[in-house]
Amino acid sequence: MGSSKAQVGNFSEYVDCMYKPGWFKDGGKKQILFRMYSLVGINSSDLENIAEEIITMFNQCLEEITINLAEYSNENFTSSQLKLISDSNGDPYFFHIRSKSDLPKGIYLFITAPLYENEIEHPQSIINQYVALIRLGLGNNMSRYCVSEEIIDIETFKDNAVIPVMLIPQMCEGPLLDELYLKELKNLLNNLADTTSDIRERVLLSMDFVYDAMMLNTDTSMSVKFVLYWSSLEVLMGKNGRKIFKPFGRIYNESHSYAQNNLGLGHLNDLRNEIIHQGKKLTLLPIDERYFQCLLLDAIRFLLDLKVKCYALRFISDFDYDHQSFGYGQLRVGYITE
């Protein structure tokens, strides 16, 4: 894999190119996180011309990762997925899907980072950051799709697919199926269909942000998740930052300071600023996420001229929720290997 046109049969043939000697201390486990991306729009001739320059550029400048480009094929490619489903009693359980196929001959980008003490979130974050830089500098096609992510022991050459363990569902996340909630959702949908196109588009654009936020569930993505939720709130209110306090107070027939302090929007805005301007990382527990969703529900009902049901206030009461602790919980997202 050290050359620009490597046909690789197994990890032992190229493992020496996938880590740096300074990564590991004598006597400890020597494991790396290995990720493979497909390249689009590059042929073998182009690869020969650019591979060495790109490999040298990254590997000489950066200590925390290695990067290689190669023409590669693998006849024993295994992919793994973990799904969370429910049994007939409504109890969740994990369903592991494994599938085997031949990885077609093609041009791939390989990127690795050291794995210490099974703390997989850190090398994942490092790889995410540099892949983002690669795509910014050289275009999305330089690392178009993640084909595989594995943990590799560089002494035994044993490789294990990384399977993220999803968050266990919490009581605060529902399902909320009593007649009251069903009726309130029906009223919301009816008014959404009948409202002006401007308001409907604003609500649905907000839901684009909300959906993207809901799909992020790893430690390394929690700050992004929060920013997406906050952006959805700004879209609904048509204001940004502290300017949402006053209109949000009106939702509850209360003041600017009520929204800022009693509802915790001041704290949430401070977190937003710390993320955007200081690079802060935070933790979003399921109970924090549901509280934000309740704020959004109240705002949507207000925009649609429906009676505000004070979901956020009910949530604070029902779950004895302290919004000042928002973002400071201890969330662990675990991982298993097959």
Long-range contacts (C-beta under 8 A, 24 or more apart in sequence): 1-68, 1-70, 1-72, 1-110, 2-68, 3-51, 3-70, 4-47, 4-48, 4-51, 4-52, 4-55, 4-69, 4-70, 4-71, 5-44, 5-47, 5-48, 5-51, 5-70, 5-71, 6-70, 6-71, 6-72, 7-71, 7-72, 7-73, 8-70, 8-72, 8-73, 8-74, 10-157, 11-152, 11-157, 11-159, 12-157, 14-68, 14-70, 15-152, 15-154, 15-157, 17-66, 17-68, 18-66, 18-68, 18-110, 18-112, 18-152, 18-154, 19-66, 19-112, 19-114, 19-154, 20-63, 20-66, 22-63, 23-114, 24-114, 29-153, 30-153, 30-154, 30-155, 31-114, 31-115, 31-151, 31-152, 31-153, 31-154, 32-112, 32-113, 32-114, 32-115, 32-123, 32-151, 32-152, 32-154, 33-112, 33-113, 33-114, 33-115, 33-120, 33-123, 33-124, 33-127, 33-149, 33-150, 33-151, 33-162, 34-110, 34-111, 34-112, 34-148, 34-149, 34-150, 34-151, 34-152, 34-159, 35-110, 35-111, 35-112, 35-127, 35-131, 35-146, 35-148, 35-149, 35-150, 36-108, 36-109, 36-110, 36-146, 36-147, 36-148, 36-149, 37-108, 37-109, 37-110, 37-111, 37-131, 37-143, 37-144, 37-145, 37-146, 37-147, 38-106, 38-107, 38-108, 38-109, 38-143, 38-144, 38-145, 38-147, 39-69, 39-106, 39-107, 39-108, 39-109, 39-141, 39-142, 39-143, 39-144, 40-141, 40-144, 41-141, 42-107, 42-141, 43-107, 44-71, 44-107, 47-71, 47-107, 58-130, 62-130, 64-113, 64-114, 64-126, 65-111, 65-112, 65-113, 65-126, 65-127, 65-130, 66-110, 66-111, 66-112, 67-109, 67-110, 67-111, 67-130, 68-109, 68-110, 68-111, 69-107, 69-108, 69-109, 69-110, 70-107, 70-108, 70-110, 71-105, 71-106, 71-107, 71-108, 72-103, 72-105, 72-106, 72-107, 72-108, 73-102, 73-103, 73-104, 73-105, 73-106, 74-102, 74-103, 75-102, 75-103, 76-100, 76-102, 77-101, 77-102, 77-103, 77-148, 78-161, 79-148, 79-161, 80-161, 80-163, 80-338, 81-163, 82-163, 82-164, 82-165, 82-166, 82-336, 84-166, 84-169, 92-168, 92-169, 94-165, 94-166, 96-163, 96-338, 98-338, 103-147, 103-148, 108-147, 109-134, 109-142, 109-143, 111-143, 112-152, 115-151, 118-335, 120-151, 120-162, 120-335, 121-218, 121-219, 121-220, 121-333, 124-218, 124-220, 125-220, 128-220, 151-337, 160-337, 160-338, 161-337, 161-338, 162-335, 162-337, 163-335, 163-336, 163-337, 163-338, 164-217, 164-218, 164-333, 164-335, 165-333, 165-334, 165-335, 165-336, 166-217, 167-217, 167-286, 167-331, 167-333, 169-286, 170-286, 170-287, 170-290, 172-286, 172-287, 172-290, 172-315, 172-319, 173-286, 173-290, 184-301, 184-309, 187-306, 188-300, 188-301, 188-304, 188-306, 191-304, 191-305, 191-306, 192-304, 195-303, 195-304, 195-305, 199-303, 199-304, 202-235, 202-236, 202-238, 202-303, 203-236, 203-300, 203-303, 203-304, 205-235, 206-232, 206-233, 206-235, 206-236, 206-296, 206-300, 207-232, 209-235, 210-293, 210-296, 213-289, 214-289, 217-333, 218-333, 219-283, 219-331, 219-332, 219-333, 222-281, 222-282, 222-283, 222-284, 222-331, 223-275, 223-280, 223-281, 223-282, 225-284, 225-289, 226-271, 226-272, 226-275, 226-282, 226-284, 226-327, 227-272, 227-275, 227-276, 229-289, 229-292, 229-296, 230-268, 230-269, 230-272, 232-296, 233-292, 233-295, 233-296, 233-299, 236-296, 236-299, 236-300, 236-303, 237-299, 241-269, 241-272, 241-273, 242-266, 242-269, 244-269, 245-269, 248-295, 248-299, 250-302, 251-298, 251-299, 251-302, 251-308, 252-298, 252-308, 252-310, 252-313, 263-295, 263-312, 263-323, 264-323, 264-324, 264-326, 265-295, 267-323, 267-324, 267-326, 268-292, 268-323, 268-326, 271-326, 271-327, 282-327, 282-328, 283-327, 283-328, 283-329, 283-330, 283-331, 284-327, 284-329, 284-331, 285-329, 285-331, 287-319, 287-321, 287-329, 288-326, 288-327, 288-329, 290-315, 291-315, 291-316, 291-321, 291-323, 291-326
